[in-house]
Amino acid sequence: MSKTTGFLKEFRDFAVKGNMIDLAVGVIIGGAFGKIIDSLVKDVIMPIVSFILGGEVDFANQFTVLRVPEGYSGAYTLEELNAAGAVVFAWGNFLTILINFILLAFVVFLMVKMINRMRQAAHREEAAAPAEPAPTPEDVVLLREIRDALKNKNA
């Protein structure tokens, strides 16, 4: 078998065994989960933060202008300032992404903690269940029969 054929067989085994499928499922679920967290931050948490702070707070559009190009007379929106070449410190977008990350990490932590508890409970159930005795090997059974027959013959 050539090296190329061996490599292709090894790759096929890798892909078919489920490693690639597990990875693909993880990536797809992770992408969907990220969208859920983004929505949680944008649609649930940030409105609550805005309400608590008493106004329209949209961190994604919060920024500080460090330098405006000479002669700039346009609007002071983030998009227009970036298009004009202004130096803008867009801290609000970073803060929104940071909140997303913290929430995502917290939810993953809770999920791992829950899975670990379920595994520990399963291990406790296995440990609590009485172990079935191993079947006696056939040669031991035969030797016991011979012993008993000799005892009965001598008695």
C-alpha positions in Angstrom: 0.0 0.0 0.0 1.4 3.4 -1.0 1.8 6.3 1.4 -1.0 8.2 -0.4 -3.4 5.4 -0.2 -2.6 4.9 3.5 -3.1 8.6 4.1 -6.5 8.6 2.4 -7.6 5.6 4.3 -6.5 7.2 7.6 -8.4 10.4 6.7 -11.5 8.4 5.7 -11.4 6.6 9.0 -11.0 9.9 10.8 -14.0 11.4 9.1 -16.2 8.4 9.3 -15.5 7.7 13.0 -17.4 10.8 14.0 -14.6 13.2 14.8 -15.4 15.5 11.9 -19.1 15.1 12.5 -18.8 16.0 16.2 -16.7 19.0 15.2 -19.2 20.1 12.6 -22.1 19.8 15.0 -20.2 21.7 17.7 -19.4 24.6 15.3 -23.1 24.8 14.1 -24.5 24.7 17.6 -21.9 27.2 18.8 -22.8 29.6 16.0 -26.5 29.4 16.8 -25.7 29.7 20.5 -23.7 32.8 19.9 -26.7 34.4 18.1 -28.9 33.6 21.1 -26.4 35.3 23.4 -26.2 38.3 21.1 -30.0 38.6 21.1 -30.0 38.2 24.9 -27.6 41.1 25.3 -29.2 43.3 22.6 -32.9 42.6 23.2 -33.1 41.8 27.0 -30.1 43.0 29.0 -29.3 46.3 27.3 -32.9 47.6 27.5 -32.9 46.8 31.2 -29.6 48.6 31.6 -31.1 51.6 29.6 -34.1 51.6 31.9 -32.0 51.5 35.1 -29.8 54.3 33.8 -32.9 56.3 32.9 -32.6 56.8 29.2 -31.7 55.5 25.8 -28.4 53.8 26.3 -27.0 52.1 23.3 -23.5 51.1 24.1 -22.9 50.0 20.5 -23.1 53.6 19.3 -21.0 55.1 22.2 -17.7 56.5 21.1 -15.2 59.3 21.8 -13.8 61.4 18.9 -10.1 61.7 19.3 -9.4 63.7 16.2 -11.6 65.1 13.4 -10.1 65.7 9.9 -9.6 69.3 9.1 -12.6 70.9 7.5 -15.0 68.1 8.4 -18.5 69.4 8.6 -20.5 66.3 8.5 -22.6 64.6 11.1 -21.0 63.1 14.2 -22.2 59.6 13.8 -19.7 56.7 14.1 -20.2 55.6 10.5 -19.7 59.0 9.0 -16.7 59.8 11.2 -15.0 56.5 10.2 -15.8 57.2 6.5 -14.2 60.7 6.8 -11.1 59.2 8.4 -11.6 60.6 11.9 -9.8 58.9 14.8 -12.6 57.4 16.9 -12.3 55.5 20.1 -15.4 53.2 19.8 -15.6 51.9 23.3 -19.3 51.1 23.3 -19.0 48.4 20.7 -16.2 46.8 22.6 -18.3 47.0 25.8 -21.2 45.3 24.1 -19.0 42.5 22.8 -17.4 42.1 26.2 -20.8 41.7 27.8 -21.7 39.1 25.1 -18.5 37.2 26.0 -19.1 37.3 29.7 -22.6 36.0 29.3 -21.6 33.3 26.9 -18.8 32.2 29.2 -21.2 32.2 32.2 -23.8 30.1 30.3 -21.1 27.6 29.2 -19.9 27.4 32.8 -23.4 26.6 34.0 -23.8 23.9 31.3 -20.4 22.3 32.1 -21.3 22.4 35.8 -24.7 20.7 35.2 -23.0 18.0 33.0 -20.4 17.4 35.7 -23.2 17.0 38.3 -25.0 14.5 36.1 -21.8 12.5 35.6 -21.1 12.5 39.3 -24.6 11.3 40.0 -24.2 8.5 37.4 -20.9 7.5 39.0 -22.5 7.4 42.5 -25.3 5.2 41.1 -22.8 2.8 39.6 -20.8 2.7 42.8 -23.9 2.1 44.9 -25.1 -0.8 42.7 -23.9 -4.1 43.9 -21.4 -5.6 41.5 -22.4 -9.0 40.1 -20.0 -11.7 40.9 -17.9 -12.9 38.0 -18.9 -16.3 36.7 -16.8 -19.1 38.1 -14.4 -20.3 35.4 -15.2 -23.8 34.0 -11.9 -25.4 35.1 -12.5 -24.3 38.7 -16.0 -25.8 38.6 -14.6 -29.1 37.3 -11.9 -29.2 40.0 -14.5 -28.7 42.7 -16.6 -31.5 41.3 -13.5 -33.8 41.3 -12.8 -32.7 44.9 -16.3 -33.4 46.0 -16.3 -36.8 44.3 -13.1 -37.8 46.0 -14.5 -36.7 49.4 -17.6 -38.7 48.9 -15.5 -41.8 47.7 -13.3 -41.6 50.9 -16.2 -41.1 53.2 
